[in-house]
Amino acid sequence: MSRTPVRPPRAPAARGPAGPATTERGRQGEDAAVAYLRAAGYAIVERNYRCKLGELDVIARDGDVLCFVEIRTRSRADRGSALETVGAAKQRQVARVAAHYLAARRPKATSMRFDVLGITAGQLVLIKDAFRL
């Protein structure tokens, strides 16, 4: 009779440096982004709107325009710009959450747009009307 060796359970695969340090950097980046938006004349309406579909980082007004601002951070530039991380799938998700926000909050707005603010190695870049769906 042969015996099959018993192997210990595998540890979960590492998914990168997620955890408190990453979360804290993200929060600090978001705080810096909000300060940048305010300095650029935006009025912050709401931060971190959450629903079952996802989250909107910042909802703000730029004059009469309601802006849904996606904020992305990267601590290093050697892996590309933070702006590059907002692909088609992320754009669709932001748009779905924005539609939920509009239905739930019913803000008075005749014009809306999607902005992206990228922070790469401490450099902030704002792209107004970054994408349309």
N, C-alpha and C positions, 0 to 999 in steps of 0.2 A: 504494500500500500504506500503510495507516494503522498507526501505532504506538500501542500501549496504554502509557500511562505506568506506570512501576513505582513503587509506593508502598512506603515503608519499613514494616516491621512495626509494629503498634500496641503501645504499652506497655500492660501489664496495668492494668486499672481500679483506682483507689485504693480500698481497703477500710477506710479510717479509720485512726486513729492506732495501729495494731498495731505491736508491736515490743518492744524491750527495756524502754522506759519503761512501757508498758502491762503487760507481764509482771511487772515489778518492783512496780508498784502493786498488782497482783493478789496477789502473794506477801505483800506487806506487809499488805494487807487480810486475807488468810487468817491471818497470824500474829496480828493484832489480834483477829480473831474467835476463834481458839483460846484466847487469853488471857482473853477475855470469857467463853467457855464454861467454862473452868476456874474463874474467879471465881464463876460461877453454880452451881458444884457438879458440873459434868460431869467425868467421867473420860475422857480421850481414849484410845481404843483403837487407832485407826489414822488416818493422814492420807494423802490422795491415793492411795486404792486404785484401781488401773487394771486394766482387762481389755479384751478386744476390743470390748466394748459401750460403753465410756466410762470415766468416772472418778467416784468419790465423793470429795467434798472432805474430809469428816470423818466418822468413825464413832466414836461416844462412848456412854458409859453415863450416864444420868440416873437414879440409884438403880438399880432393877432393869430399867429400860427401855433397850433398845438403840436408839440414835438415829442415823439417817442424816441428816447435816446438810449442806444445800446452802448455800454461801456465795456471795453476789453482791455486787459492789462497783460503785459509780458515783461518780466524783470530783465530779460536779456534780448539783445537785438540779433544775436547770431543764429537764431532759429526763425527769423522773419519778423515782420511787423505785427503788432496786435490787431491792426485793421484787417489783415489777411485771414483772421480767424472767423470773420463774419461771412460765411459762405451762404449758398442758396438755402440750405436746410435751416440755418439759424434765422435767416431773413423771413422765411415762411413761418417759423415758430413765433418770432416777434410780432409779425402781422396778425397771427391768430390770437395772441394774447391782447394785442391792441384792440382788435374787434370786440373781444370780451370786455375790455375796459370801457370802450365806448358804449356798449349795451348796458353795462352795470352802473356806470357813473353818469352817463348822459351829459358830458360836458358841453358847454356852449362853445362851439367852434365850427367855423365854416371851412377852414383850411387846416390840413394836417400834413405831417411829413415824418420820415424816419431819418434820424441822424445817427452817426456812429462816432464815438470818441475813443480813440485808441491811445493807450499809454505804453510806449515801448522804451524800456531802459530809462524811464523818467521823463521822456519827451511826450508831450500831449499834442495830438493832432485831431481836430474836429472836422468831420465831413458832414456838411449840411445836405439834406436831401440825398443821402447816401444810396438809397435803393427805393424802387417802386415795384409794386406787385399788381 
